[in-house]
Amino acid sequence: MKLYYSHNLNPRVAVAVAKHLDSPVDYVRASPRHPDNIEAFRAINPNALVPVLVEADRTLWEVDAIACRLSALAGSDFWRTDDQLPEMIMWISWSAYHLTRAGGTLYFYKLIWPRFSDETPDQAMLDEALADFRTYAAVLDQHLEGRKWLLGDRISYADFRVATPLPFAEGAGLPLAEFPQVQRWHEQLWALDAWREPFAGLA
Ligand SMILES: N[C@@H](CCC(=O)N[C@@H](CS)C(=O)NCC(=O)O)C(=O)O
């Protein structure tokens, strides 16, 4: 079983999940968008993006699907299958459409864009993303009040998924210090080797 990854936002989460679950995957570092690779890579992901999980009889792209599969293979409830499943999906979806969309925009334009463009990103777009991030971080902060993890006492994939942009907070300018519960929860995640250093020992 091979997990294709890069060091960017979403593949970072997939590698962290595999490390957290001690999944028996071979890690393959990939550059799917490199002109030399893009056409060949489409054979395993038509979107030419990572992460991708390749098994003998199936291939999955999208980090959420990969987390679901790795959790099932590990016999773990990291991906909940009980009555907490709807809440977990709620947070995963909310992350994709709200918090991580805002944080991901700041991550991309502040950390990735300058690597390949001299153009200054549109300030109004960055301001809007930052305002959105603050709006959604406030929602998260309120939910985390009195809860250790998003679903209560035990960590779940929702914690990893909602925290997708947080490891890049400093470079992306995400104002975590304004949200004490988010900051506390981020520090709890940071205490996990799999989350803090998912690429340790890999290429
Ligand atoms: N919706 C996809 C997003 C995948 C995606 O956007 N991957 C980006 C990194 S965040 C990618 O492959 N970029 C090229 C690269 O990292 O080389 C998921 O959740 O897995």
The ligand as a Tripos MOL2 file, in Angstrom:
@<TRIPOS>MOLECULE
LIG
   20    19     1     0     0
SMALL
NO_CHARGES

@<TRIPOS>ATOM
      1 N1         -9.2430   18.0990   -1.9450 N.3       1 LIG1
      2 C1         -7.9360   17.4630   -1.9820 C.3       1 LIG1
      3 C2         -6.8990   18.5620   -2.1790 C.3       1 LIG1
      4 C3         -5.5670   18.0170   -2.6630 C.3       1 LIG1
      5 C4         -4.6110   19.1650   -2.9750 C.2       1 LIG1
      6 O1         -5.0200   20.3150   -3.1870 O.2       1 LIG1
      7 N2         -3.3170   18.8250   -2.9830 N.am      1 LIG1
      8 C5         -2.3190   19.8310   -3.2460 C.3       1 LIG1
      9 C6         -1.5050   20.1320   -1.9750 C.3       1 LIG1
     10 S1         -2.5010   20.8780   -0.7250 S.3       1 LIG1
     11 C7         -1.3130   19.2810   -4.2580 C.2       1 LIG1
     12 O2         -1.2840   18.1140   -4.5750 O.2       1 LIG1
     13 N3         -0.4590   20.1720   -4.7510 N.am      1 LIG1
     14 C8          0.6810   19.7670   -5.5300 C.3       1 LIG1
     15 C9          1.8180   19.3220   -4.6430 C.2       1 LIG1
     16 O3          1.6980   19.3440   -3.4080 O.co2     1 LIG1
     17 O4          2.8740   18.9760   -5.2040 O.co2     1 LIG1
     18 C10        -7.7120   16.6820   -0.6760 C.2       1 LIG1
     19 O5         -8.3570   17.0480    0.3190 O.co2     1 LIG1
     20 O6         -6.9340   15.7190   -0.6370 O.co2     1 LIG1
@<TRIPOS>BOND
     1     1     2 1
     2     2     3 1
     3     2    18 1
     4     3     4 1
     5     4     5 1
     6     5     6 2
     7     5     7 1
     8     7     8 1
     9     8     9 1
    10     8    11 1
    11     9    10 1
    12    11    12 2
    13    11    13 1
    14    13    14 1
    15    14    15 1
    16    15    16 2
    17    15    17 1
    18    18    19 2
    19    18    20 1
@<TRIPOS>SUBSTRUCTURE
     1 LIG1         1 GROUP 0 **** ****
